[in-house]
Amino acid sequence: MTKTLIQNARLLDPATNTDMTGDLLVAGDTIAAFGPGLEAPSDAETLDAQGLCLAPGIIDLRVKTGEPGEEHRETIGTASRAAVAGGITTMAVMPDTNPVIDDVALVEFIARRGASRGTNRIYPIGALTQNLGGEAMAEIGMMREAGALYFSNGEANLANAGTMKRILTYAAGRGVTVSVRPMDQMLAGSGVMNAGALASRMGLFGMGHDAEIVAGQRDILLAENAGATLLLDQVSTPQLITMIKTAKDRGADIHCTAAAHHLFFQEDDVGDYLTYCKVSPPFRSEESRQALLKAAQARTI
């Protein structure tokens, strides 16, 4: 059995709140021991981490690649190598490629490409609706059997509540996870930053919390009634997080994510019309950012 002792590492484990400097002994595929000052077995290889972080691999649930359709921009192989360099050992490929991943053949294509050219674990995400059009439901059951990890409509929320209800009802029967962006586009309009005094002073159209809350509340209700598993993607408002927690307390299988940059930036960081701070959903107030951080620390998101 191969043994490796990694010394002088910053050991991180979110599941146990571990954050310490020490060593870690791997025997085969098993972590045999960890802690400060471990003795190296006589048959173990030793590596000096020189203070670098040693943590469980990161899982990225919403990777966008150029393949299929735009391989000149990026392929699954190049995306995989970049991911591994950043500590991402598992990635799920979003369906908004060209063509859209909305049938069995494309789900199987992503799975084959991942197995043959990837350096980490790669899973396809199936489209909720045909061509991500938001109306006709895609072949969710067949794509699930072909290996789709979960199902999403990309960046677009499903405006048609009837379609969303049918999808969630079907998904509940199949035991699959549905992921949507909570954003009512009619309320969001042409907003480019958080609605408020700053947006008004800058002469920019604002996007209020209500666009996210209304869409999220609708989908929580529909998912709870259907008994479906729902993932609300990239939540940015503390009010919606409270609604999600309340639904979970009632026993609903509702989850959410938040984009990493929303934990670090707030609307004032838009500064002097910095275009790289134009994101969707927009950076919210400092109060909202602090609420997101608190939720993340409590593992609500």
Phi, psi and omega in degrees: 000127180287133179237138179225129176251116177263119186252158174055047179250155169271107186274121182236131175214099182302329183295330181243010181058033179276129174210096186210160173265131182179203184237162179218128181255124177251127176242107185067240178256015187241139171282109185277326182194156173207156180145178181284142171066038178291143175279133180281123174301153184298334182259017184259142170280142180245140177232137178262112182284345177054039175084000179291159181283138174236115188213166173302150179299145180277140176253121178256113186272000182213067179272136176250127179237165176277342182262131004274156170106325183227053183297338177295336180273315181190147175245169176297324179296313181291323178296320180296316180295320178295321180296313181298323178298334178261011177086012180267111184262348176220133177221145178248130186269122180296153186277351186275060173261186179229097012280163180293143177280081184234015175214171186299318184301318182284327174299314179294325178299312180298318180297317179294315179299318180298319181290325186270330187239351181275152176252004174223185178279131184231129180234142175277148171252128181275152177285143176287321183234156181300125181056022182058028183284344176086006183240293184275126182293137177283174181281074186298314183298314181293321178293325177297316179295331180279352175120007178295133184286312174204189188227139186215157173254029178068223183278349187263133172284151177279108182290330183277107182296326179297317177297317179298320179296316180296318180297314181295322178295316179294317181298322179298319179292331180267350180071034181251160180264134177252130179241133178220154171274120179282092181208111175279108188294330178294324177279325180292325179057224181257026181298140182240351175207177182298134178291134180163190184298321182295316179299321180294317180295327181275353180072030181249148176290133182261153176243112186279168176298331187298329180298324180279319185293315182299313180295317181294318180296320177300313185289327175299314180298313181295319180293320180295317179295325181277344185074030184264162174267121185238134174244113176272117192266133176059058176285140181231358185245131180296332179298319179290324177299320177298318178297320179296315179298319179298318178296319178297322178296333176279354179104002180288146181267070184244136180223169178208163174234162172226140178291141184303323184292338177287345177276347185246329186245155175223177192302330180296338180289350173300330173055227183270067178057048179285112187293333180286354174264008175272099183232164179230121358292161185287161172297132182265195181288166177298324178299318178294320179299316179296323178294321177296317178299317180297318178295320180294319180293329178274000181061031171286328176239000000 
